[in-house]
Amino acid sequence: MLRLHVDAKMTRPYAMSVFVALQEKGLAFEMEKVDLGARANHSASYVSLSLTHRVPTLEHDGFALSESSAITEYLEEVFPGAPLYPADPKLKAKARQVQAWIRSDFMPIRLECSTELIFYGLPGEPLSPAARASAEVFYTAAGALLADGQAHLFGRWSLADVDLALMLNRLLHAGNAVPDALAQYVERQWRHPAIQRWAQHPRP
């Protein structure tokens, strides 16, 4: 049995990434919502499951694992079905590089362009100078990765596309002038069925 613990508002980007991975693999799973505002992730029962006290956390037949990158790599290694990453080792490494980069960098964007802008339709605010500078670096690198109007980052869809499109979508929903080619990439990615299932899921 698989159980995925996500935030109650279903806005956390890396919970979304694991949700999409499970959908792509065609795996049946239960979803448990954790009220982060009430600090339910620090309760004794949750701490006993999640080493990092964060979402997402996945349970699989008595085994529990937190941190989205670890979870998706586990799903890829353990379960058959649609691949989550490119088969070529170098392209797979590049895909994981993109995911690690997005998770570890661009803090000004993440602070000023909440994912609640996307999933709750909240208004955005003008970016600070630091966030604008971060966005310009991001646009340049993303544009290089998607040169020649590629539909996906590495020839075919992978989880790296989910993470990249979501970061760009933060900027779009905050009202920023995202380059046209990148905006079109987001629009294509957002039509992906598993992303739509997350986006359309009822929220409090």
QUIFENCOR-V171081 format. One record per pair of residues at least 24 apart in sequence whose C-alpha atoms are under 10 Angstrom apart, sorted by the first residue. I is the first residue (numbers start at 1). J is the second residue. If there is no record, write none. Layout:
I;J  I;J
This chain:
1;27  1;28  1;29  1;30  1;59  1;60  1;61  1;62  2;27  2;28  2;29  2;30  2;31  2;58  2;59  2;60  2;61  2;62  2;63  2;64  3;28  3;29  3;30  3;31  3;32  3;57  3;58  3;59  3;60  3;61  3;64  4;29  4;30  4;31  4;32  4;33  4;55  4;56  4;57  4;58  4;59  4;60  4;64  4;65  4;66  5;30  5;31  5;32  5;33  5;34  5;41  5;46  5;49  5;50  5;54  5;55  5;56  5;57  5;58  5;59  5;66  6;31  6;32  6;33  6;34  6;35  6;36  6;54  6;55  6;56  6;57  6;58  7;31  7;32  7;33  7;34  7;35  7;36  7;37  7;40  7;41  7;54  7;55  7;56  8;32  8;33  8;34  8;35  8;36  8;37  8;55  8;203  8;204  9;33  9;34  9;35  9;36  9;37  9;116  9;119  9;120  9;201  9;202  9;203  9;204  10;34  10;115  10;116  10;119  10;198  10;199  10;201  10;202  10;203  10;204  11;114  11;115  11;116  11;117  11;118  11;119  11;120  11;198  11;199  11;203  12;55  12;56  12;114  12;115  12;116  12;119  13;55  13;56  13;68  13;103  13;114  13;115  13;162  13;163  13;166  13;167  14;55  14;56  14;67  14;68  14;69  14;103  14;162  14;163  14;166  15;54  15;55  15;56  15;57  15;58  15;67  15;68  15;198  16;56  16;68  16;162  16;163  16;166  16;194  16;195  16;197  16;198  16;199  17;56  17;68  17;69  17;71  17;72  17;159  17;160  17;161  17;162  17;163  17;166  17;194  17;195  17;198  18;56  18;57  18;58  18;67  18;68  18;69  18;70  18;71  18;72  18;73  18;75  18;159  19;56  19;68  19;72  19;194  19;195  19;197  19;198  20;72  20;84  20;159  20;162  20;192  20;193  20;194  20;195  20;196  20;197  20;198  21;71  21;72  21;73  21;75  21;76  21;82  21;83  21;84  21;158  21;159  21;162  21;194  21;195  22;72  22;75  22;76  22;79  22;82  22;84  22;194  23;82  23;193  23;194  23;195  23;197  23;198  24;81  24;82  24;83  24;84  24;158  24;159  24;193  24;194  24;195  25;75  25;76  25;79  25;80  25;81  25;82  25;83  25;84  26;79  26;80  26;81  26;82  27;75  27;79  27;80  27;81  29;58  29;59  29;60  30;58  30;59  31;58  32;56  32;57  32;58  69;96  69;99  69;100  69;103  69;159  72;159  82;158  83;157  83;158  83;159  84;157  84;158  84;159  84;160  85;154  85;156  85;157  85;158  85;159  85;160  85;161  86;153  86;154  86;155  86;156  86;157  86;158  86;159  86;160  88;154  91;153  91;154  91;155  92;154  92;158  92;160  94;153  94;154  94;160  95;153  95;154  95;158  95;159  95;160  95;161  96;158  96;159  96;160  97;160  98;142  98;145  98;153  98;159  98;160  98;161  98;163  98;164  99;159  99;160  99;161  99;162  99;163  99;164  100;160  100;163  101;164  102;138  102;160  102;163  102;164  102;166  102;167  103;163  103;167  105;134  105;138  106;130  106;131  106;133  106;134  106;135  106;137  106;138  106;167  107;131  107;134  108;132  108;133  108;134  108;135  109;133  109;134  109;135  109;138  109;167  109;168  109;170  109;171  110;167  110;170  110;171  112;170  112;171  112;174  113;167  113;168  113;169  113;170  113;171  113;172  113;173  113;174  113;175  113;176  114;167  114;170  114;171  114;173  114;174  115;166  115;167  115;169  115;170  115;171  115;173  115;174  116;170  116;173  117;169  117;170  117;171  117;172  117;173  117;174  117;175  118;166  118;169  118;170  118;171  118;172  118;173  118;174  118;199  119;173  119;198  119;199  119;200  119;201  119;203  120;199  120;203  120;204  121;173  121;174  122;173  122;174  123;173  123;174  123;175  124;170  124;171  124;172  124;173  124;174  124;175  124;176  125;173  125;174  125;175  125;176  126;174  126;175  126;176  127;171  127;174  127;175  127;176  132;176  135;167  135;168  135;171  135;176  135;178  136;178  138;164  138;167  138;168  139;168  139;178  139;179  139;182  140;179  142;168  142;181  142;182  143;179  143;181  143;182  146;181  146;182  146;185  147;181  147;182  148;181  149;181  149;182  149;184  149;185  150;181  150;185  151;184  151;185  151;186  151;188  151;189  152;185  152;188  152;189  153;185  157;189  157;192  161;185  161;186  161;189  161;190  162;186  162;189  162;190  162;192  162;194  162;195  164;189  165;189  165;190  166;190  166;195
